[in-house]
Amino acid sequence: MIKFPKDFLWGTATSSYQIEGAVNEDGRTPSIWDTFSKTEGKTYNGHTGDVACDHYHRYKEDVEILKEIGVKAYRFSIAWPRIFPEEGKYNPKGMDFYKRLVDELLKKDIMPTATIYHWDLPQWAYDKGGGWLNRDSVKWYVEYATKLFEELGDVIPLWITHNEPWCSSILSYGIGEHAPGHKNYREALIAAHHILLSHGEAVKAFREMNIKGSKIGITLNLTPAYPASEKEEDKLAAQYADGFANRWFLDPIFKGNYPEDMMELYSKIIGEFDFIKEGDLETISVPIDFLGVNYYTRSIVKYDEDSMLKAENVPGPGKRTEMGWEISPESLYDLLKRLDREYTKLPMYITENGAAFKDEVTEDGRVHDDERIEYIKEHLKAAAKFIGEGGNLKGYFVWSLMDNFEWAHGYSKRFGIVYVDYETQKRILKDSALWYKEVIQKNSIE
Ligand SMILES: OC[C@H]1NNC[C@@H](O)[C@@H]1O
């Protein structure tokens, strides 16, 4: 049996656009994901978050489920278009939903953990110079974050400024798979810079407000990159893949500079870094209280002269999830050790880890998702090994509490430990939820 520390924070995670629905309710205006999902060909079968899990109306039932599972904390995100439906126009009715949600959580003794930005940028911000491409987005974001701190500051112990800036910049402005769907790498790096800058400015605002008992950090999705062979060129490919996925965000936050090797590589593609202004890196690297780590899989790469990153993905030997991601728990251990060694001794939380598998409701009305139990158990073992070696890991949030809108994949991919029948909105605790309940009760895994 593997025991976890006494106060280990067991949780589950979701995000606003993926579960709430109610996209036109109580003053909310469209986000870039409302626009993107309604654009032909952008999401699986044209799926949108219009209804999703109808969480906006069913939040009490969902908090009941959290209580039933016995989580200590619940990570959700706040929809910016509910709070500021127009530039400079605060919408108290939008904020009231989150006050109701937080009250419900606190009544059940569940710690609210709020992500300020989980990709649902207000459409009005995008309409003003491309959203994160416009340096004014920093100002808009700080106004939004400050209002959250004013209204919810001391009832939310853990604040996360951004979820996965790599996705909201590179995947969204460079690769084009996510909203707003641009395919311009210079834009991707400009967006990344402004997102990171907004993170730093929000942390400064948070510090100035001196909010008792609350902590602030950021959540990065990190994908360890391994060379396909011991050849020097494959090692170089892995270095660039690591810079692309990880160091471009870790270095500015923890070292106060962008990685040199990537600056050199990128300068050939995007020209001048004229969007980096004096003092920006000092702001981006202001001290934070914790690091959120979202981990799903690793990459294995070989050298490829023709690719921008000089790296081409090579499929790994492990089993895959429904997303096609290789299952590699040992890489989570490697990642945590590397973060501890090279970046920070701050408390870390695994703010997302989980998997999509083919889930179906069987005759007995249950969902026997053994593969998901296996996935989570193996990753918890890796986490426990890191903790056992003195690693400062304080908690683990399963992605996700419930099946939800998986972005470009729509509802075709199920990550939840709770099954959602989208026709009826019925929730069914999968075997993984029942198993996780026991893990939390015993604070250990077999
Ligand atoms: O792909 C699974 C998850 N990854 N991190 C961000 C979440 O919004 C995704 O659903």
The ligand as an SDF file (V2000), in Angstrom:
LIG
                    3D

 10 10  0  0  0  0  0  0  0  0999 V2000
   -7.3040   17.4410  -23.0970 O   0  0  0  0  0  0  0  0  0  0  0  0
   -7.7610   17.2350  -21.8010 C   0  0  0  0  0  0  0  0  0  0  0  0
   -7.6560   18.5320  -21.0120 C   0  0  0  0  0  0  0  0  0  0  0  0
   -6.2870   19.0430  -21.0950 N   0  0  0  0  0  0  0  0  0  0  0  0
   -6.0680   20.2510  -20.3980 N   0  0  0  0  0  0  0  0  0  0  0  0
   -7.0440   21.3150  -20.6050 C   0  0  0  0  0  0  0  0  0  0  0  0
   -8.4760   20.8000  -20.5670 C   0  0  0  0  0  0  0  0  0  0  0  0
   -9.3700   21.8490  -20.8840 O   0  0  0  0  0  0  0  0  0  0  0  0
   -8.6300   19.6140  -21.4930 C   0  0  0  0  0  0  0  0  0  0  0  0
   -9.9690   19.1530  -21.4970 O   0  0  0  0  0  0  0  0  0  0  0  0
  1  2  1  0
  2  3  1  0
  3  4  1  0
  3  9  1  0
  4  5  1  0
  5  6  1  0
  6  7  1  0
  7  8  1  0
  7  9  1  0
  9 10  1  0
M  END
$$$$
